Amino acid sequence: MPEAVARFLDGKAQPTAGITLLGRWHKADGSGGFSLSESDDPAALFAFSAAWADVLEVHSSLVIEDAEAGPVLAKTFKK
């Protein structure tokens, strides 16, 4: 059994304190997946990702909602 599967089945895929898992999806062909988490603590997200980096290729994207992006875009592009 692959190590990532063993950890997942052992319950080790639950996020640590400070992280809320909003959803997790697995590719039907078993080649990967996607999870959506929320946190005010970037270090907690980093630590959780780092714990899986030895068995999975992890990519993170910081996102914000339109209400937060709008004022920043207006200021940046002076509109």
C-alpha positions, 0 to 999 in steps of 0.5 A: 500500500502506498504510504500516502494511502496508509496515512490517509486510512490511518486518519492522519489526513485530518487538519491540525489545529488552526485549519478548517478543512472545507472539502477534499476531492480525489481524482477518479484515476488515483493520480491526485486530488484537491483540498480546500482549507481555511486558516488565519495561520499560514504557518499551520497550513505550511506545517500541515503541507510539509508533513505530506511533502515526503509522499505527495507533491503539494501546491498551495494557492492563497486566495481572497474573495472579491470584496477584498480583491476589489479595493486592492485592484482599484488602488493598484491600477488607480481606478 
